[in-house]
């Protein structure tokens, strides 16, 4: 895992709110490419694991997360088109539907919140952004959505208004 350099104040604030269950359900982390937005979120998740688990359980959850297979964490990004095998130009509505299904399912690990990381929300097209708004409008309990944006002005104003 990459070391987080800088952002100490922000990391402490968000970590403390997360520990106290006082964190907004949807948060936009934005700034130029390469400043560590995804590293920030990854370290936040791993810090949450450190607070809840130790020993083999900690290693198990960390390994699942690092291998992108943790049952309580979904990462949304552009995917390969099944027909053309090329990366799509945007996040699709089907991907948004899959996220909604994930949120509506029972959590496999009850003492851990569901976490969605959108890397990058700039990749929404108009249809997928509007479909995603429903998810933001009706947040599930014990769920956190982190949106990464390299250019926050590219996000719909309605998405920005529903996020911290």
Secondary structure, DSSP 4 states (H G I P E B T S, - for coil): -PPP-S-HHHHHHHHHHHHTT-S-SEEEEE-STTSSHHHHHHHHHHHHHHHH--HHHHHHHHHHHHTT--TTEEEE---B-TTT-SB-SSB-HHHHHHHHHHHHSPPSSTTS-EEEEEETGGGB-HHHHHHHHHHHHTPPTTEEEEEEES-GGGS-HHHHHT--
